[in-house]
């Protein structure tokens, strides 16, 4: 039996091949529509949700329940002696709470499950997962991994630029007046994660592509402080040509060893809307 | 605060907004009056105007028009009074202009003109009674003229603006009307075209079905017929695609949710896919979750349509490798999420093209895919269908590697038992021999290995796969095997071993549909794709998988010999088609060519179910139904009437039900739909389940007497050679006997005249027909004489011709006896077909008894001429809607064959039926 297993929520938005290659356990969130309940990534994708929302209908997203976490951890504990599970930020989802309760329940059976609140979403969590996997493969202990993750999460810069505030309003993140103002004055809000909470950062005005270019430039402006090992461009419903332009723009400001383009999960997509993307990187 | 204000402003109407502005202005004027110490009269004027406007604003019955005039006139009065009080004119020009802009909100040019007139009057007053102008002072005059021009220009401009706006609105309204009419016309066009296109398609497909079930046509003709049916179905599929797309586009697609079994759907889809695969070297791999419930509630047709679409695309774009179909489920509180994916090893799709994949009318990469047929509608339709069922569809692809299309649909469950299970699984020890090395794509062994490794656990049986014969032999020697599945290649390489093994082990050979090799009777065969369901079927001794002939026909799972069904259609081909499709159910099928004919037939009140065509001349199906429902008696109110129509546009079902029909079935008649209708609407006690492998009714053959030489006539082998259809075999035998007499004499005549060329032709034909019916010895002799003729070995012919002649006569007699014993007169299929019930004349019981009496006398006197005469006289007669040609014609035919006893029996049965009350 292997020593340490790394598991995470599906909203970490890492490519599926990465999970398979590194034997990362993933637990899936759920999207509820008016006709059913669907598993993120396996049954419903980001494109499906965008189409659904653009037809004027609403969805709800749910983290797995405590029982589902227990069942998930149980299955992972058949392969590993102990588990480190990295969750989406506690302030935006119940997953950390449910996972912690599940871990507590399993502790009674002497199972060792450590739950980490990433204080991020999307590939912000992804960075932590990759770090954990690397440390595990180098033979580090669970405690070391946990400590490093707690330290690393303060250095992760998770932000996204959205074309408008429609989806943020639908999900209650911003009031309607903010959405109306964005529509009227062609404002493009930037969503940032600060101390585990979603905040509206800067707001760009005017043509969306120009705003995106400014956002990329600003995100990478202090490139001396950025860890150039890896960064993610995580997007929702962007075309290939648009993403290529973003990559080219990012390359102008900062050369990364790996600049990985990933698609956001359906859960994340339902909160941002089409044409949203983010540059997610880590400070040194 | 701002948010609330905006919400408030957004919610208020034009009149209220204008009242608010008006009130503010009146308040300002009131303040001016008080501050300027103007006459109190003006206060009263302001107060009165305010009250009038307020009442008109909040009064429920006050229209916007009244409000607009009230506001305009009172505003003019207020401004005029103010200007008079103030003894000034020019400051109030601005007020007039602002007032004009505010009343623009009413969008009424008459109000604006009223305002203009009022403004002009005010100016004139100030010119003549005020000090607006000092005549003689040029500047003053110019100021006045300018003022006048500005006020007039602004108000005229605003009036023109309103007129233009109204004109644009009218144009837009007309365009929308026109669009709505065009939409309507499109719907009508589609409805009509749907009918006009589907009617002949119905004829083509139905005739093909009938021919495919006709055992008298040879395999080549059957193959051609099958190809015609396949092409016709493809054409119909394209037409349906176009109609479906239009339906979906206009939001009129109906999703019909009914319980269905996924196993049956999958079987249908795979059969279709295998037919479409053709000669491509593609392996179909099926991965099933055996715990999928056997009863799920959804629109089976649409789900099948989506699967067929995806599979068709996969086949189109894959030249070699594998197509993997995965069917799985996730349990939910409401039932299940059914997940189906189709993955191929085809050309794949680039990421840029994935973005436009589900867009209508586009086949991606059209230059490259020019040779690939397709309207490009398929995926767009799939997406819309999945969406209308509350599900989602998505795609993953890598260019040059392959694609995977996956869709998920939420469904309720009607029966939670697993759709796949094996009886007495603990006693089964199954093995298989499949060598994966031969496959042309590395993906295939990987996927097969995955399936095979799970089969034992999925079905709860002891199961192991071996990749070479030695390992299998070792296993067979060490531990008992009950079932063995082997590929065709392995069988052919080790034929003797497996033939021997089949004595103790149930062996199933898995073959391609194009493979042709013989196996002994102890070995069964199953067509690819080979998957858990085919294994389960084989282990349960069920014939869920069709053989070559059966797949070209259709499965019948029940018969209803007591049921009487009436088909009403003005088109005789449609009647024949419908009759032919219902024939295998062994029902009594009557036909009528018009509504009045149907009504006439229904007076006997012994019809159980009516299929009523919609579009007929003189009286259409709906009108006929009304008349039937108006007839006296509960029978007519409750008689199930199913609309048959080629018009499959959405909404027709509701229309038919509202007109008094019970249900609707689209033409071309889909066999599953027909099956469902018969199950739903025939009295349950009439339905008799039967084995799916048998087309027609219950077993009627007696076992052949053991002291007869089986080589002379072996009905078992004859039945096997003609596809296992007992009824069809009976007809072949009858035809053999009927034609045999003349043929025998003709061969003898050719021999005697020395016409060897034609002699060879005739004995050649005799060789194959005799083999077909099971007369192996006669066939062998005919083959010998044919060979002798070709070699000009006439001595042999002289030696054996007499033997042939005698043997031929003996075989004819033997077969006649067999037919008489095993295929009695009642229930003869072709006699149930009444081409035109309208032409039959109903006779009385007394007259019928007279005919019966005469017929009996003729039979007792061995007078076949008399029985022929009676048959001729009664051929257009009926009694209680039962055609008498059935009985008297049959008796006459038997008389010709000297079957006097049988002829008497036929007439006696008819007599008994009259006594019992014919039904």
Boltz contact constraints between the chains, C-beta under 6 A:
constraints:
  - contact:
      token1: [A, 35]
      token2: [B, 390]
      max_distance: 6.0
  - contact:
      token1: [A, 35]
      token2: [B, 410]
      max_distance: 6.0
  - contact:
      token1: [A, 36]
      token2: [B, 390]
      max_distance: 6.0
  - contact:
      token1: [A, 36]
      token2: [B, 410]
      max_distance: 6.0
  - contact:
      token1: [A, 37]
      token2: [B, 332]
      max_distance: 6.0
  - contact:
      token1: [A, 43]
      token2: [B, 408]
      max_distance: 6.0
  - contact:
      token1: [A, 44]
      token2: [B, 392]
      max_distance: 6.0
  - contact:
      token1: [A, 45]
      token2: [B, 394]
      max_distance: 6.0
  - contact:
      token1: [A, 48]
      token2: [B, 392]
      max_distance: 6.0
  - contact:
      token1: [A, 48]
      token2: [B, 394]
      max_distance: 6.0
  - contact:
      token1: [A, 177]
      token2: [B, 3]
      max_distance: 6.0
  - contact:
      token1: [A, 239]
      token2: [B, 355]
      max_distance: 6.0
  - contact:
      token1: [A, 240]
      token2: [B, 351]
      max_distance: 6.0
  - contact:
      token1: [A, 240]
      token2: [B, 352]
      max_distance: 6.0
